[in-house]
Amino acid sequence: MNIDRFIFKVKQKIKNLLGYIVFQYPRVLKYKILSNCKNVIGSPIYNQPTQLLGEGTILFDKNVNLGVKRSPFFYNGYGYIDARKSNSKIIIKNHVTINNNFMITSEGEGIEIGENTLIGLNFEVSDSDFHDLHPDRRISGIPKTAKVVIGRNVFIGSNVKILKGVTIGDNSVIANSSVVIKSIPKNVIAGGCPAKIIRKLEV
C-alpha cells in the first residue's frame, strides 16, 4: 500500500472516531435517558440515537445494528421503537441492520424482524391503524391491530412503510418507497404503492 494512502486512511479513521465521540455519542446518551421502556432484553449496537418507549417488551438478539454511520441522517436523525401496550412485543433477531431515521411502533399483537434482514433509511412499521377508520369513532373508537412478521434475510429499501397484518416471506426484496399493505411471499421482489410482486427471485 502506498504510504500516503495509508496515512490518509488512518487520518480518516481518527476523524470518524472523533466525530462520533464528540457529536454522536452525547446524542446516543440523551436518547437513552429519554427512553422509558422497562422491559428491554438484549443490547443492540447504537450507531444512531434510538428512543425505546412503552409498557411492552422490546427484545434484541445478537449483533443488531441501529443506524448506519456512512449514510444520510446519521448526525441529525434518530430511531424510535415503541411497544405501547403491556402486551406489545417487538422482536428484532440476530444480525439485523436498520438504517437511520426509523420508526417501529406496536400497540397490538407485535412486530417481529427476522435474522440477517437489511432495512434502508426512513423505515416505518406498525401493527395498528392507531385510530378507528370510521369517522364517528375516529377519536373514541378502538383501532384494528394485527401482527407484523418480517422473515429471514429480507432486504427492505429506503422509505418503505409496512402496515398492520403483513407477513414478508424469507429472502424477499421490498423496493424503495413501497407501501406494503398485504403479505408478500418468500423469494420475490415486490414494490409499489400498494406493493405488488414484480418477479420471483432465483434462489
Residue pairs with C-beta under 8 A, 6 or more apart in sequence:
16 69
20 69
23 75
24 47
24 48
24 49
24 74
24 75
27 49
27 75
27 78
28 46
28 48
28 49
28 50
30 49
31 49
31 50
31 51
31 78
32 46
34 51
35 50
35 51
35 52
35 53
36 52
36 53
36 54
37 52
37 53
37 54
37 55
37 56
37 58
37 81
37 83
38 55
39 55
39 56
39 57
39 58
39 83
40 52
40 57
40 58
40 59
40 60
41 57
41 58
41 59
41 60
42 59
42 60
42 61
42 62
42 64
43 60
44 50
44 60
44 64
44 65
44 66
44 92
45 63
45 64
45 65
45 66
46 66
46 67
47 65
47 66
47 67
47 68
47 69
47 74
48 66
48 67
48 68
48 73
48 74
48 77
48 78
48 79
48 100
49 67
49 78
49 79
50 66
50 67
50 78
50 79
50 80
50 81
51 78
51 79
51 80
51 81
51 82
52 58
52 81
52 82
53 80
53 81
53 82
53 83
53 84
54 82
54 83
54 84
54 85
54 88
54 106
55 83
55 84
55 85
55 86
55 88
56 83
56 84
56 85
56 86
56 87
56 88
56 89
56 90
56 106
56 110
57 83
57 88
57 89
57 90
58 81
58 83
58 90
59 89
59 90
59 91
59 92
60 92
61 91
61 92
61 93
61 94
61 96
61 115
62 94
62 95
63 94
63 95
64 92
64 93
64 94
64 95
64 96
64 97
64 98
65 96
65 97
65 98
66 79
66 98
66 102
67 74
67 79
67 98
67 99
67 100
68 74
68 97
68 99
68 100
71 99
71 100
71 121
72 100
72 121
73 100
73 101
73 121
73 122
74 100
77 100
77 101
78 101
79 98
79 100
79 101
79 102
79 103
79 104
80 102
80 103
80 104
80 105
81 90
81 104
81 105
82 104
82 105
82 106
82 107
83 89
83 90
83 106
84 105
84 106
84 107
85 106
85 107
85 108
88 106
88 107
88 108
88 110
88 127
89 106
89 110
89 111
90 104
90 106
90 110
90 111
90 112
91 110
91 111
91 112
91 113
92 98
92 113
93 112
93 113
93 114
93 115
93 117
93 152
94 115
94 116
95 115
95 116
96 113
96 114
96 115
96 116
96 117
96 118
96 119
97 117
97 118
97 119
98 119
98 123
99 119
99 120
99 121
99 123
99 158
100 121
100 122
101 121
101 122
101 123
102 119
102 121
102 122
102 123
102 124
103 123
103 124
103 125
103 126
104 111
104 123
104 124
104 125
104 126
105 125
105 126
105 127
105 128
106 126
106 127
106 128
107 126
107 127
107 128
107 130
107 143
107 145
108 127
108 128
108 145
108 146
108 147
108 164
109 127
109 145
109 146
109 147
110 127
110 147
110 148
111 125
111 126
111 127
111 147
111 148
111 149
111 150
112 147
112 148
112 149
112 150
113 119
113 150
114 149
114 150
114 151
114 152
114 153
114 154
114 170
115 152
115 153
116 152
116 153
117 150
117 151
117 152
117 153
117 154
117 155
117 156
118 154
118 155
118 156
119 156
119 160
120 156
120 157
120 158
120 159
120 160
120 176
121 158
121 159
122 158
122 159
122 160
123 156
123 158
123 159
123 160
123 161
124 160
124 161
124 162
125 148
125 150
125 161
125 162
126 148
126 162
126 163
126 164
127 145
127 146
127 147
127 148
127 164
127 165
128 143
128 144
128 145
128 164
129 143
129 144
129 145
129 164
130 143
131 138
131 139
131 141
131 143
132 138
132 140
132 141
132 142
132 143
132 144
133 144
134 141
144 164
145 164
146 164
146 165
147 165
148 162
148 163
148 164
148 165
148 166
148 167
149 166
149 167
149 168
150 156
150 162
150 167
150 168
151 167
151 168
151 169
151 170
151 171
151 172
151 186
152 170
152 171
153 170
153 171
154 168
154 169
154 170
154 171
154 172
154 173
154 174
155 172
155 173
155 174
156 162
156 168
156 173
156 174
157 173
157 174
157 175
157 176
157 177
157 178
157 191
158 176
158 177
159 176
159 177
160 174
160 175
160 176
160 177
160 178
160 179
160 180
161 178
161 179
161 180
162 168
162 174
162 180
163 179
163 180
163 181
165 183
166 180
166 181
166 182
166 183
166 184
167 183
167 184
168 174
168 180
168 183
168 184
169 183
169 184
169 185
169 186
169 187
169 188
170 186
170 187
171 186
171 187
171 201
171 203
172 184
172 185
172 186
172 187
172 188
172 189
172 190
172 201
173 188
173 189
173 190
173 201
174 180
174 184
174 190
174 191
174 195
175 189
175 190
175 191
175 192
175 195
175 198
176 191
177 193
178 190
178 191
178 192
178 193
178 195
179 192
179 193
179 194
179 195
180 190
180 194
180 195
181 194
181 195
182 194
182 195
184 190
184 195
184 197
185 197
187 200
187 201
187 203
188 197
188 198
188 199
188 200
188 201
189 197
189 198
189 199
189 200
189 201
190 196
190 197
190 198
191 198
192 198
